[in-house]
């Protein structure tokens, strides 16, 4: 880790440089939030007080290692086998056999208007029980389906990886790289109306969250070679998706610190092979919900990805309308009762991390 204070003509800046292998997006929020808190306390002439530390990264890693060797882990295999299936979903390409290298990577950015963003964040997402991922993934599934001529999509999901795995583990203030990946095949087959498609994706995402923490253990840490081989044999997604939440400020307090814009051209070697053909990263920048579609010009034309990204935004708007129709139906369903330990864990997670 390196920290450099830079005096610029327009505005001073603090450069904090950490390798991504040891810091995920959530960790940046924790670190920068603490730095801002310390700065404010010292500026006021008072003592420095930070919240108590949580479980260490080592404790979390050791717990995962223990879980990877338990017989209960294999019980999740039936879900992954059935959900992932055997049929690949190949994306159309503009340049057959083109190189998917970082040197050719570029991106297309699209964004909802400020009013649309506010409506989704403050009206639509609460109507979905806070599940903005289901809304966005329903739109992504529909837009990819339109493009590929299918009613399903195979997507690599990236998430914060800080699921409440055990009562004695609390990683809400732990710095490290917890980010995790898992594939998901989302289907909107036999769902004819937008409201039915959205409800279907909501159900599939709810089930995925029950099993998702087991995937990296089965795929990469299981001591059973048969489990590893079976998951390795499933088709790989050619599209990845990550919703980062709000990352344009250090914390919701907006006390004056901001994340400075930076060129990410040097973050990856230009000789690297990209893991997916298309990477979609979304988040709230300023007052607008923005999505960056990363791709290789050796594989796709910019016009193709621009069309796909625009179609995605249209479907987000369509499903946002459907979500308002779905809200009365969801509110009529009984709410699950959480035991106190679960409630405290969920409150800590909701209050601290949201999404990566």
C-alpha positions in Angstrom: 0.0 0.0 0.0 1.3 3.5 -0.9 -0.3 6.8 0.0 0.9 10.0 -1.8 -0.4 13.5 -1.1 -0.3 15.5 -4.4 -0.6 19.3 -4.6 -2.3 20.2 -7.9 -3.1 23.5 -9.4 -6.9 23.0 -9.4 -7.3 20.8 -6.2 -5.1 18.8 -3.9 -5.4 15.0 -4.1 -4.6 12.0 -2.0 -3.4 9.0 -4.1 -4.0 5.7 -2.3 -2.5 2.7 -4.2 -3.3 -0.9 -3.3 -3.2 -4.0 -5.4 -6.6 -5.4 -6.2 -5.6 -8.8 -4.9 -5.8 -7.5 -1.3 -8.6 -4.9 -1.7 -12.1 -5.3 -3.1 -14.6 -2.5 -3.7 -16.2 -2.8 -0.3 -12.8 -2.6 1.4 -12.3 0.8 -0.3 -15.4 2.1 1.3 -14.3 0.9 4.7 -10.7 2.2 4.3 -11.6 5.6 2.9 -14.5 6.0 5.3 -12.1 5.5 8.2 -9.5 7.8 6.7 -12.2 10.5 6.4 -13.4 9.9 9.9 -9.8 10.2 11.3 -9.2 13.4 9.2 -12.4 15.0 10.6 -11.5 14.1 14.2 -8.0 15.3 14.0 -9.1 18.5 12.2 -11.5 19.1 15.1 -8.7 18.7 17.6 -10.2 15.7 19.3 -9.1 12.1 19.9 -9.3 9.5 17.2 -12.1 6.9 17.7 -13.0 4.2 15.1 -15.6 1.4 15.3 -14.4 -1.9 16.7 -12.6 -4.3 14.2 -14.5 -7.2 12.9 -13.3 -10.8 12.0 -10.0 -11.0 10.2 -9.5 -12.1 6.7 -7.5 -15.0 8.0 -10.4 -16.2 10.2 -12.8 -16.0 7.2 -10.4 -17.9 4.9 -9.9 -20.6 7.5 -13.6 -21.0 7.9 -14.0 -21.4 4.1 -11.2 -24.0 4.1 -13.1 -26.0 6.8 -16.4 -25.8 5.0 -14.8 -27.0 1.8 -14.1 -30.4 3.5 -17.5 -30.9 5.0 -19.8 -33.6 3.6 -22.7 -31.0 3.6 -21.0 -29.1 0.7 -21.9 -31.8 -1.8 -25.6 -31.3 -1.1 -25.5 -28.2 -3.2 -24.3 -30.0 -6.3 -27.8 -31.0 -7.4 -28.8 -27.3 -7.6 -25.8 -26.3 -9.7 -26.1 -29.3 -12.0 -29.8 -28.6 -12.8 -29.5 -24.9 -13.0 -26.4 -24.6 -15.2 -27.4 -27.4 -17.6 -25.1 -28.6 -20.4 -26.1 -26.3 -23.3 -23.8 -23.3 -23.9 -25.2 -20.0 -24.9 -22.8 -18.4 -27.5 -23.0 -14.7 -28.2 -23.1 -13.5 -31.8 -19.7 -12.0 -32.9 -18.8 -9.5 -35.6 -15.3 -10.8 -36.2 -15.1 -14.6 -36.1 -11.9 -15.7 -34.5 -11.0 -12.2 -33.3 -8.7 -11.8 -30.4 -10.3 -11.0 -27.0 -7.3 -9.2 -25.5 -7.1 -6.3 -23.1 -5.1 -4.3 -25.7 -8.3 -4.2 -27.8 -10.7 -3.5 -24.9 -12.9 -0.5 -24.9 -16.3 0.3 -23.5 -19.7 1.9 -24.1 -21.5 3.8 -21.3 -25.2 4.3 -21.1 -27.2 5.9 -18.3 -30.7 6.5 -17.1 -31.8 10.0 -16.5 -31.7 11.5 -13.1 -35.5 11.3 -12.6 -35.6 7.7 -13.8 -32.7 6.8 -11.4 -34.5 8.4 -8.5 -37.7 6.6 -9.2 -35.9 3.2 -9.5 -33.9 3.7 -6.3 -36.6 5.1 -4.1 -39.8 3.5 -5.5 -39.0 0.4 -7.6 -36.3 -1.2 -5.6 -38.2 -1.0 -2.3 -41.2 -2.5 -4.1 -38.9 -5.5 -5.0 -37.7 -5.9 -1.4 -34.4 -4.1 -2.1 -33.5 -6.5 -4.9 -32.1 -4.2 -7.6 -30.0 -7.1 -9.0 -33.2 -9.0 -10.1 -34.5 -5.9 -11.9 -31.2 -5.4 -13.8 -30.6 -9.0 -14.5 -34.2 -9.4 -15.9 -33.4 -6.6 -18.3 -30.0 -8.1 -19.1 -31.6 -11.6 -19.7 -34.2 -10.0 -22.0 -31.7 -7.9 -24.0 -29.3 -10.8 -24.4 -32.2 -13.1 -25.4 -33.3 -10.6 -28.0 -29.8 -10.6 -29.5 -29.2 -14.4 -29.3 -32.7 -15.5 -30.1 -33.2 -17.3 -26.8 -35.4 -17.0 -23.7 -32.5 -17.5 -21.3 -29.1 -16.1 -20.5 -25.9 -17.5 -19.0 -24.2 -14.9 -16.9 -21.2 -14.7 -14.7 -22.2 -12.8 -11.5 -19.8 -10.9 -9.4 -20.8 -10.1 -5.8 -19.3 -8.9 -2.6 -18.7 -12.4 -1.2 -19.4 -11.3 2.3 -22.4 -13.5 2.9 -23.2 -14.2 6.6 -21.8 -17.7 6.5 -21.6 -18.2 10.3 -22.8 -16.4 13.4 -19.2 -15.9 14.7 -18.0 -14.3 11.5 -18.6 -10.6 10.9 -16.7 -9.1 7.9 -18.6 -5.8 7.6 -15.5 -3.8 8.5 -12.9 -6.3 7.3 -10.5 -5.2 4.5 -9.5 -7.9 2.0 -10.5 -9.3 -1.3 -13.8 -11.2 -0.6 -15.2 -10.7 -4.1 -16.6 -13.9 -5.5 -17.9 -15.1 -8.9 -20.5 -17.7 -9.8 -22.4 -18.5 -13.0 -26.2 -18.4 -13.3 -28.5 -19.4 -16.1 -31.6 -17.2 -15.9 -34.7 -18.3 -17.8 -37.8 -16.3 -18.7 -39.3 -19.2 -20.6 -43.1 -19.5 -20.4 -43.3 -15.9 -18.9 -45.2 -13.9 -21.4 -45.8 -10.6 -19.6 -43.1 -8.3 -18.3 -44.4 -8.7 -14.8 -44.2 -12.5 -15.1 -40.6 -12.4 -16.5 -39.6 -10.1 -13.5 -41.3 -12.4 -11.0 -39.5 -15.4 -12.5 -36.1 -13.8 -12.2 -36.9 -12.7 -8.7 -37.6 -16.3 -7.7 -34.4 -17.6 -9.5 -32.2 -15.0 -7.7 -33.7 -15.8 -4.4 -32.8 -19.5 -4.9 -29.3 -18.5 -6.1 -28.5 -16.6 -3.0 -29.2 -19.8 -0.9 -26.5 -21.7 -2.9 -24.1 -19.1 -4.3 -21.5 -19.2 -1.5 -21.1 -23.0 -2.2 -20.0 -22.5 -5.8 -16.4 -21.3 -5.3 -15.9 -23.9 -2.6 -17.1 -26.7 -4.9 -15.3 -25.3 -7.9 -12.0 -24.4 -6.5 -11.5 -25.7 -2.9 -13.3 -29.0 -2.7 -11.2 -32.0 -1.8 -13.4 -34.2 -3.9 -12.0 -34.2 -7.5 -15.3 -35.5 -8.8 -17.2 -32.4 -7.7 -14.6 -30.2 -9.2 -14.6 -32.0 -12.5 -18.4 -31.9 -12.8 -18.6 -28.1 -12.3 -15.6 -27.5 -14.6 -17.5 -29.4 -17.3 -20.4 -27.0 -17.4 -20.4 -24.3 -20.1 -18.8 -21.0 -19.2 -20.7 -17.7 -19.5 -19.5 -15.2 -22.1 -21.1 -12.3 -20.3 -20.3 -11.0 -16.8 -22.3 -8.6 -14.6 -21.5 -6.6 -11.5 -23.7 -4.0 -9.8 -21.4 -1.8 -7.7 -24.0 0.3 -5.9 -23.1 3.9 -5.2 -19.4 4.5 -5.4 -19.1 8.1 -6.3 -18.5 9.2 -2.7 -16.7 7.8 0.3 -20.0 7.4 2.3 -23.6 8.7 2.2 -22.6 11.6 4.4 -20.9 13.5 1.5 -18.7 15.4 3.9 -16.3 16.6 1.2 -14.2 13.6 0.0 -14.8 12.3 -3.5 -13.4 9.5 -5.6 -11.4 11.2 -8.3 -11.8 10.0 -11.9 -8.9 7.9 -13.1 -7.7 6.3 -16.3 -7.8 2.5 -15.8 -5.7 1.8 -18.9 -2.7 0.5 -16.9 -4.6 -1.7 -14.4 -4.4 -4.7 -16.7 -1.7 -6.0 -19.0 -2.6 -5.4 -22.7 -1.5 -9.0 -23.4 -4.1 -10.5 -21.0 -6.9 -12.6 -22.4 -10.2 -11.3 -21.3 -12.3 -13.9 -19.4 -15.6 -12.9 -21.0 -16.6 -11.3 -24.3 -18.7 -8.7 -22.6 -18.4 -7.3 -19.1 -21.3 -5.1 -17.7 -20.6 -3.0 -14.7 -23.3 -0.8 -13.2 -23.6 1.7 -10.4 -24.8 5.1 -9.4 -22.5 7.9 -10.6 -23.7 11.2 -9.3 -27.4 11.1 -9.7 -27.6 8.7 -12.6 -27.7 4.9 -12.8 -24.8 4.2 -15.2 -23.7 1.0 -17.0 -20.3 0.4 -18.7 -20.2 -2.3 -21.3 -16.6 -3.5 -21.8 -15.8 -5.5 -24.9 -13.0 -6.1 -27.4 -12.9 -4.4 -30.7 -11.3 -7.5 -32.0 -14.6 -9.4 -31.5 -17.4 -6.8 -31.7 -18.1 -3.5 -33.4 -18.9 -0.6 -31.2 -22.2 -0.2 -33.0 -23.2 -3.7 -32.0 -22.5 -3.1 -28.3 -24.1 0.3 -28.4 -27.3 -1.3 -29.7 -27.2 -4.0 -27.1 -26.6 -1.5 -24.3 -29.4 0.8 -25.5 -31.8 -2.2 -25.7 -30.8 -3.1 -22.1 -31.8 0.4 -20.8 -35.1 0.1 -22.6 -35.8 -3.2 -20.8 -34.8 -1.7 -17.4 -37.4 0.9 -17.9 -40.0 -1.7 -18.9 -39.3 -3.9 -15.9 -39.3 -0.8 -13.6 -42.9 -0.3 -14.7 -43.7 -4.0 -14.1 -42.1 -3.8 -10.6 -44.7 -1.3 -9.6 -47.4 -3.7 -10.6 -45.7 -6.5 -8.8 -45.5 -4.6 -5.5 -49.1 -5.1 -4.3 -48.8 -8.8 -5.0 -45.5 -9.1 -3.0 -46.9 -7.0 -0.1 -49.8 -9.4 0.3 -47.4 -12.2 1.0 -46.4 -12.9 4.6 -43.0 -11.7 5.6 -40.5 -14.2 7.0 -39.7 -13.9 10.6 -36.0 -13.6 11.4 -34.5 -14.7 14.6 -32.5 -11.9 16.4 -29.1 -13.1 15.3 -30.2 -13.1 11.6 -31.7 -9.7 12.0 -28.6 -8.2 13.5 -26.4 -9.8 10.8 -28.7 -8.5 8.0 -28.8 -5.0 9.6 -25.0 -4.9 9.7 -24.6 -6.0 6.1 -27.3 -3.6 4.8 -25.9 -0.7 6.7 -22.4 -1.2 5.8 -21.8 -2.9 2.5 -24.7 -3.1 0.1 -23.1 -4.3 -3.2 -19.6 -4.4 -4.4 
